[in-house]
Amino acid sequence: MNQSIIFVDRVEYDESTKRISFFAQVSGQLIRCFYLTNKSEKDAISDFESKKFDYEDIAESAIEDELYNDEGLIEVEELL
């Protein structure tokens, strides 16, 4: 576990893009991590909460490897 990467207790659902976003703080900077889903808002957030630590582990590795997309975001795949 990298102590310089801290995940904040915040999750957002964007209906227009069907995107779940969660956030990491890295050296004081807020980094948006996200994945796409076909679930409703309620189901998507519930699913995220049940797999939160798995998503955070995947995102942490991507941040450490600097796998930012063109928008400066970390995209992970939805866990099924």
MITITI-224332 format. One line per 4 residues: their letters; for each residue x, y, z of C-alpha. Coordinates in steps of 0.5 Angstrom, whole numbers. Each point is the difference from the previous one (the first is absolute). Layout:
BEGIN
A> X:Y:Z  ...
END
This chain:
BEGIN
MNQS> 0:0:0  3:7:-2  -1:5:6  0:6:-5
IIFV> -6:-3:-4  -6:1:5  -7:-1:-3  -6:5:3
DRVE> -7:-3:2  -3:3:-7  -4:-3:-5  -4:3:-6
YDES> -4:-3:-5  -1:4:-7  -6:-2:-3  2:2:-7
TKRI> 6:-4:-1  -2:-5:5  7:1:4  1:-2:7
SFFA> 6:5:2  4:-1:7  6:5:2  7:-1:2
QVSG> 4:5:3  7:0:-2  5:5:3  -6:5:1
QLIR> -3:-1:-7  -7:-3:-1  1:-5:-5  -7:-3:-3
CFYL> 0:-7:-1  -6:-3:-4  -3:-6:-4  -6:-1:-4
TNKS> -6:-4:2  -7:-2:-3  -3:0:7  -5:5:3
EKDA> 2:5:5  -2:-3:6  3:-7:-3  6:3:-2
ISDF> 2:3:6  -2:-6:5  4:-4:-5  6:5:1
ESKK> -1:0:7  1:-8:1  6:0:-4  3:7:2
FDYE> 7:-3:2  1:-4:-6  -2:6:-4  5:4:4
DIAE> 6:-5:-1  -1:0:-7  0:8:-1  6:0:5
SAIE> 4:-4:-4  -2:4:-7  2:6:4  7:-3:2
DELY> 1:-2:-7  -3:7:-3  -5:-3:-4  -4:7:-1
NDEG> -4:0:-6  0:6:-5  -5:4:5  5:-1:6
LIEV> -5:-5:3  1:-7:3  -5:-5:-4  -1:-7:3
EELL> -4:-6:-3  -7:-1:4  1:-6:4  -5:-6:-1
END
